């Protein structure tokens, strides 16, 4: 197992004074307070109630950011991290998804934003991070085209409420994950399965990215607006033609499908024939509606994936070969530690003419963290961050499009279907007491940012 020094070899000054450095979280993974102060139920509330989370855990308390937000933001300040990315809970603002606004929810997020500003921390707000109001899912959720109307209303409420204080917005978080895992594989809420559900949800999510952008800009033309994509370097298992073609299909799905849709390039139907059925959900005018002139895009890079051909995998005829099976160094999530992936991914996305700026909006790792004599010496995470930031710097020297980097995540949190077993945080959470403990990786990041 590789180790690293606690002092960074590279400094943030190597990226220039205007480069954005931050840390990320999401509402559902941290807030808790799932049914108080007027918040309505969302799809993950039901998913947890049904026992679909590992070890039958729930996010109902999470890391209790709802009550601990000031403490957590003060820790961001103490660490010298100047930017904080977090999300808003749709059901906390509009409990039924549409209609009546929950003023207590609006007041809560005003307190969070005001606390950031008081500490000199710039808020970066994600509008949708996978927590759809349950009543909208009862109507079909992302498979129902009416979500275009519901989402426009939600975005409008948020920007009108917080737009005087928030200047940086991200419309959707990782559309492939919440449509693929939630509407095709059934692994995430709402637990639906099948190609039909996925294609409808994916197309509507693509349309909502453009709708969200135009809604924000109509209210605040000066706003800095982007959206985020999960992505990674894709490698063929070997140079056999069938494995190379399988890797091409996975790359088209993961790295090309959504970005090319919003850039007006269409869906990659020539590589994935099953995607041609997405035309069943397209109406006249959709091709133009898909185009979205974002100020920036967010890339969320954790690993690379190695792919081989598989006759038994429907539609794609490709499967991922786990890092543990390949016997390569990997995180607790069984994700290969492969820093070059962040460089290659930036290189790939920066080649699109329509991409103006790129932020790495998530990058981090889950390892086994242990408190020994009051200290969490998470050298594996330090090593991970150091090597990825070094590859980030290599990309920075080659393109002027890369403009910022956010660590995932601020604190340990609820990791969706994995429950609480995976810890990505710079700050350790004792889930019984909700006590915060600074990990050595947080001290390393703080040292890296200080001049």
C-alpha positions in Angstrom: 0.0 0.0 0.0 1.4 3.3 -1.0 1.9 6.1 1.4 2.5 9.9 1.1 3.7 12.8 3.0 1.3 15.0 4.9 2.6 18.2 3.3 1.5 18.8 -0.3 4.2 18.7 -3.0 2.1 20.9 -5.2 0.5 24.2 -4.1 -2.7 25.8 -5.2 -0.8 28.8 -6.5 0.4 26.6 -9.4 -3.1 26.9 -10.8 -3.3 30.7 -10.7 -5.2 33.1 -8.5 -8.6 32.7 -10.2 -8.8 28.9 -10.0 -11.8 27.8 -7.9 -11.2 25.4 -5.0 -14.0 23.9 -3.0 -15.7 21.0 -1.3 -19.1 19.3 -2.1 -22.1 17.7 -0.4 -25.7 17.0 -1.2 -28.9 17.6 0.7 -30.2 14.0 1.0 -26.9 12.6 2.0 -26.3 15.0 4.8 -29.3 16.9 6.1 -31.4 14.3 7.9 -34.6 15.9 9.3 -36.5 14.0 6.6 -40.0 14.7 7.8 -39.9 17.9 9.9 -40.5 21.6 9.3 -42.9 20.9 6.4 -40.7 18.8 4.2 -42.6 16.4 2.0 -41.6 12.8 1.3 -39.2 12.0 -1.6 -38.4 8.9 -3.5 -35.5 8.0 -1.2 -37.7 8.2 1.9 -39.9 5.4 0.4 -36.9 3.5 -0.9 -35.5 3.4 2.6 -38.9 2.5 4.2 -39.0 -0.5 1.9 -35.6 -1.7 3.2 -33.8 -1.3 -0.1 -30.7 0.3 1.5 -27.7 -1.9 2.5 -28.1 -3.2 6.1 -31.6 -1.6 5.9 -30.1 1.7 6.9 -31.8 5.1 6.2 -30.8 8.6 5.5 -33.4 9.9 8.0 -30.7 11.4 10.3 -27.7 11.2 8.0 -25.0 13.5 9.3 -27.6 16.0 10.7 -26.4 18.9 8.6 -29.9 20.3 9.0 -29.0 21.2 12.6 -25.2 21.2 12.3 -24.9 23.4 9.2 -23.3 26.3 11.0 -20.7 24.0 12.7 -19.9 22.4 9.3 -19.6 25.7 7.5 -17.4 27.0 10.3 -15.1 24.0 9.7 -15.0 24.9 6.0 -13.9 28.4 7.0 -11.3 27.0 9.5 -9.8 24.8 6.8 -9.5 27.7 4.4 -11.8 26.3 1.7 -13.3 29.2 -0.2 -16.2 27.5 -2.1 -19.0 25.2 -0.9 -21.1 23.2 -3.3 -24.4 21.8 -1.8 -27.9 21.0 -3.1 -31.4 22.0 -2.3 -34.1 19.5 -1.4 -37.0 19.8 -3.8 -39.4 18.3 -1.3 -38.2 20.7 1.4 -39.1 23.6 -0.8 -42.2 22.3 -2.6 -43.5 19.4 -0.4 -45.8 18.1 -3.2 -43.4 18.8 -5.9 -45.5 21.7 -7.3 -47.9 24.2 -5.9 -47.6 25.5 -2.3 -44.2 26.6 -1.1 -42.9 25.5 2.2 -41.7 28.8 3.8 -39.8 26.9 6.5 -37.7 25.2 3.8 -37.0 28.6 2.1 -36.0 30.0 5.5 -33.7 27.1 6.2 -31.7 27.5 3.0 -31.5 31.2 3.5 -29.8 30.5 6.8 -27.4 28.1 5.1 -26.6 30.6 2.4 -26.3 33.5 4.8 -23.9 31.5 7.0 -21.7 30.8 4.0 -21.6 34.5 3.1 -20.9 35.5 6.6 -17.9 33.2 6.7 -16.7 34.5 3.3 -17.5 31.2 1.6 -19.0 31.3 -1.9 -22.2 29.1 -2.2 -22.5 26.9 -5.3 -26.0 25.4 -5.5 -27.1 22.2 -7.2 -30.8 22.2 -7.9 -31.4 18.5 -8.3 -29.3 15.9 -6.6 -31.6 12.8 -7.0 -34.3 13.5 -4.4 -37.5 13.8 -6.4 -40.7 14.5 -4.4 -42.6 11.3 -3.9 -45.9 12.7 -5.2 -44.3 13.5 -8.5 -43.0 9.9 -8.8 -46.6 8.7 -8.2 -47.4 10.5 -11.5 -44.5 8.8 -13.3 -41.6 10.9 -12.1 -38.9 11.4 -14.7 -40.7 9.1 -17.2 -43.6 11.6 -17.3 -43.0 14.4 -19.8 -44.9 16.7 -17.4 -41.7 16.8 -15.4 -40.6 19.5 -17.8 -43.3 21.7 -16.3 -42.7 20.6 -12.7 -39.0 21.2 -12.9 -39.3 24.6 -14.5 -41.6 25.7 -11.6 -39.1 24.3 -9.0 -36.2 26.1 -10.6 -38.1 29.3 -10.8 -39.0 29.2 -7.1 -35.4 28.5 -6.1 -33.8 31.3 -8.2 -36.4 33.9 -7.2 -35.9 33.0 -3.6 -32.1 32.8 -3.5 -30.8 34.4 -6.7 -29.8 37.7 -5.0 -27.3 35.7 -2.9 -26.4 32.7 -5.1 -24.5 33.4 -8.4 -23.4 29.8 -9.2 -26.0 27.2 -10.1 -25.8 23.6 -11.2 -29.0 22.2 -12.8 -28.7 18.4 -12.5 -26.3 16.1 -10.8 -25.2 13.1 -12.8 -28.3 12.5 -15.0 -26.9 9.1 -16.2 -26.8 7.8 -12.6 -30.2 8.8 -11.4 -31.9 7.6 -14.7 -29.7 4.5 -15.1 -29.6 3.3 -11.5 -33.1 4.5 -10.7 -35.1 3.8 -13.8 -33.2 1.0 -15.6 -31.4 -1.1 -13.0 -33.6 -0.5 -10.0 -30.6 -0.1 -7.7 -31.5 3.4 -6.6 -34.8 5.1 -5.9 -37.4 4.9 -7.2 -36.4 1.3 -8.1 -37.8 1.1 -11.6 -36.4 -1.2 -14.2 -36.4 -1.5 -18.0 -35.2 0.2 -21.1 -38.5 2.0 -21.7 -38.3 3.7 -18.3 -34.7 4.6 -18.8 -35.1 6.1 -22.2 -38.1 8.3 -21.2 -36.3 9.4 -18.0 -33.0 10.1 -19.8 -34.6 12.2 -22.5 -36.7 14.2 -20.1 -33.6 14.8 -17.9 -31.7 16.0 -21.0 -34.5 18.5 -21.8 -34.6 19.7 -18.2 -31.0 20.7 -18.3 -31.8 23.2 -21.0 -35.0 24.2 -19.3 -33.2 24.8 -16.0 -30.5 26.9 -17.7 -33.0 29.1 -19.6 -35.2 29.5 -16.5 -32.3 30.7 -14.4 -31.0 33.1 -17.1 -34.5 34.6 -17.6 -34.6 35.5 -14.0 -30.9 36.4 -13.5 -29.0 36.9 -16.8 -25.7 37.4 -14.8 -25.9 34.0 -13.1 -23.1 31.5 -13.7 -25.0 28.3 -14.8 -23.8 24.8 -15.4 -24.7 21.1 -14.9 -22.7 18.1 -13.9 -21.9 14.7 -15.5 -20.4 11.5 -14.0 -17.6 10.4 -16.3 -14.4 8.3 -16.4 -11.7 7.0 -18.7 -12.8 3.8 -20.4 -10.3 1.2 -21.3 -10.7 -2.1 -23.2 -9.7 -5.2 -21.3 -7.3 -6.1 -24.1 -6.9 -5.3 -27.7 -9.4 -7.9 -29.0 -11.8 -6.2 -31.3 -14.9 -7.3 -29.4 -13.5 -5.8 -26.2 -12.5 -2.5 -28.0 -16.0 -2.3 -29.4 -17.5 -3.0 -26.0 -15.4 -0.2 -24.5 -16.6 2.2 -27.3 -20.2 1.5 -26.3 -19.6 2.1 -22.6 -17.8 5.3 -23.4 -20.7 6.4 -25.6 -23.2 5.8 -22.8 -21.2 7.2 -19.9 -19.1 10.0 -21.4 -21.1 11.1 -24.5 -24.8 10.6 -24.2 -25.8 13.5 -22.1 -23.1 16.1 -23.0 -23.7 15.6 -26.7 -27.4 15.9 -26.3 -27.2 19.3 -24.7 -24.5 20.5 -27.1 -27.0 19.8 -30.0 -25.0 16.8 -31.3 -27.8 14.3 -30.7 -27.6 11.0 -28.9 -24.9 8.4 -29.8 -27.3 6.0 -31.5 -24.8 4.7 -34.0 -22.7 3.2 -31.2 -25.7 2.0 -29.1 -28.5 0.8 -31.3 -30.9 0.5 -28.4 -30.8 4.3 -27.9 -32.6 4.7 -31.2 -35.8 4.0 -29.4 -35.4 7.3 -27.5 -37.0 8.8 -30.6 -40.3 7.4 -29.3 -40.2 10.0 -26.6 -39.1 13.0 -28.7 -41.7 15.5 -29.9 -41.3 18.2 -32.6 -39.0 20.9 -31.4 -37.1 18.7 -28.9 -33.9 18.8 -30.9 -33.7 22.5 -30.5 -34.9 22.4 -26.9 -32.1 20.1 -26.0 -29.4 22.6 -26.9 -28.1 24.4 -23.8 -25.4 27.0 -23.9 -24.0 26.4 -20.4 -21.4 28.8 -18.9 -19.6 25.7 -17.6 -20.0 21.9 -17.1 -19.0 19.9 -14.0 -17.2 16.6 -14.3 -17.3 14.1 -11.5 -14.4 11.7 -11.9 -13.4 9.0 -9.4 -11.8 6.2 -11.3 -11.4 4.5 -14.7 -13.3 1.4 -15.8 -12.0 -1.6 -17.8 -14.5 -3.1 -20.1 -14.9 -6.5 -21.9 -17.4 -7.9 -24.3 -20.4 -9.8 -22.8 -23.1 -11.5 -24.8 -25.2 -11.8 -21.6 -25.5 -8.0 -20.9 -28.6 -6.7 -22.8 -28.3 -3.8 -25.2 -24.7 -2.9 -24.5 -23.1 -6.4 -24.7 -20.4 -5.1 -22.4 -19.5 -5.4 -18.8 -17.1 -3.7 -16.3 -14.3 -5.8 -14.9 -14.0 -4.9 -11.2 -10.8 -3.5 -9.9 -10.5 -6.3 -7.3 -10.8 -9.0 -9.9 -8.0 -7.2 -11.9 -5.9 -7.1 -8.7 -5.2 -3.4 -9.0 -5.0 -0.9 -6.2 -8.6 0.2 -5.4 -10.8 2.1 -2.9 -13.3 0.5 -0.5 -15.9 1.0 -3.3 -13.8 -1.3 -5.4 -12.9 1.6 -7.7 -9.5 1.5 -9.2 -7.2 4.3 -8.1 -6.1 5.6 -11.5 -5.3 9.4 -11.4 -4.7 9.6 -15.1 -8.4 9.2 -15.6 -9.0 12.8 -14.5 -6.5 14.1 -17.0 -7.9 12.0 -19.9 -11.5 12.9 -19.0 -10.7 16.7 -19.0 -8.9 16.3 -22.3 -11.9 14.4 -23.8 -14.5 17.0 -22.7 -12.5 20.1 -23.4 -12.3 18.9 -27.0 -16.0 19.8 -27.5 -16.2 23.3 -29.0 -19.4 24.0 -27.1 -17.8 23.4 -23.7 -16.6 26.8 -22.3 -15.4 26.0 -18.9 -14.9 22.8 -16.9 -15.0 22.4 -13.1 -14.2 19.1 -11.4 -17.3 19.2 -9.2 -16.6 15.8 -7.4 -13.4 13.8 -6.9 -12.6 11.8 -3.8 -12.3 8.3 -2.3 -13.8 6.0 0.3 -11.2 4.1 2.4 -11.3 2.4 5.8 -10.9 5.3 8.3 -10.0 4.6 11.9 -9.6 6.9 14.8 -6.4 6.1 16.7 -5.5 8.2 19.7 -7.9 10.8 18.5 -6.4 11.1 15.1 -7.6 9.8 11.6 -4.4 9.3 9.6 -6.1 8.6 6.3 -2.9 8.6 4.2 -4.6 6.6 1.4 -7.0 9.5 0.8 -4.2 12.1 1.0 -2.3 10.1 -1.6 -5.4 9.8 -3.8 -6.1 13.6 -3.7 -2.4 14.5 -4.2 -2.1 12.3 -7.3 -5.4 13.4 -8.8 -4.6 17.1 -8.3 -1.2 16.5 -10.0 -3.1 15.1 -13.0 -5.5 18.0 -12.8 -2.5 20.4 -13.0 -1.2 18.5 -16.1 -4.6 19.2 -17.8 -4.5 22.8 -16.5 -1.3 23.4 -18.3 -2.7 22.2 -21.6 -6.2 23.8 -21.7 -7.6 27.1 -20.5 -11.0 25.5 -20.0 -10.3 23.8 -16.6 -11.3 26.4 -14.0 -11.9 24.6 -10.6 -11.9 21.6 -8.4 -14.2 20.4 -5.6 -13.4 17.5 -3.3 -16.1 15.0 -2.5 -17.0 15.3 0.2 -16.9 17.6 3.2 -18.2 15.1 5.7 -18.9 11.4 5.7 -22.5 10.9 4.7 -25.2 8.6 3.5 -23.9 6.9 0.4 -27.2 6.1 -1.3 -27.7 2.3 -1.7 -24.5 1.6 0.1 -25.8 3.2 3.3 -23.1 4.4 5.8 -20.4 1.8 5.1 -18.6 4.0 2.6 -16.8 7.1 4.0 -15.7 9.8 1.5 -15.4 12.7 3.9 -12.6 15.0 4.8 -14.4 15.2 8.2 -15.3 12.0 10.1 -18.8 11.6 11.4 -19.6 9.5 14.5 -23.2 8.6 13.4 -24.3 7.8 16.9 -23.3 11.1 18.4 -22.9 13.2 15.2 -19.5 14.3 16.5 -17.2 15.8 13.8 -13.5 14.9 13.7 -11.1 16.5 11.3 -9.2 13.8 9.2 -5.6 14.3 8.2 -6.8 14.6 4.6 -8.7 17.7 5.5 -5.5 19.1 7.1 -3.6 18.2 3.9 -6.1 20.0 1.7 -6.1 23.0 3.9 -2.3 23.1 3.8 -2.4 22.7 0.0 -4.7 25.8 -0.3 -2.7 28.0 2.0 0.0 30.2 0.6 
